[in-house]
């Protein structure tokens, strides 16, 4: 006799604190700092402002490493910065956004 199909339960991953901190000492050049204890892999940054050079490929960002995002040509009241990365622990891609 056939048995009813029971979908297998796949637990959601545990909560994960976003590793990024943004220092806005210079609003046109915010520093993005990896505050995690682990590196972030294949990090990409996207600027949503319609200007040139909208995508930056950062590669691996180590713990405590800081990288500057140049927003000189952007309207600081309108620009949105998106950071995407992979985590070594689970291989998943994460995305986080901030405004200048």
QUILINJO-V936866 format. One record per helix or strand. SS is the DSSP state (h for helix, s for strand). FROM is the first residue (numbers start at 1). TO is the last residue. If there is no record, write none. Layout:
ss: <SS SS>
from: <FROM FROM>
to: <TO TO>
This chain:
ss: <s h s s s s s s>
from: <20 27 31 40 55 66 80 93>
to: <23 29 34 48 61 68 87 99>
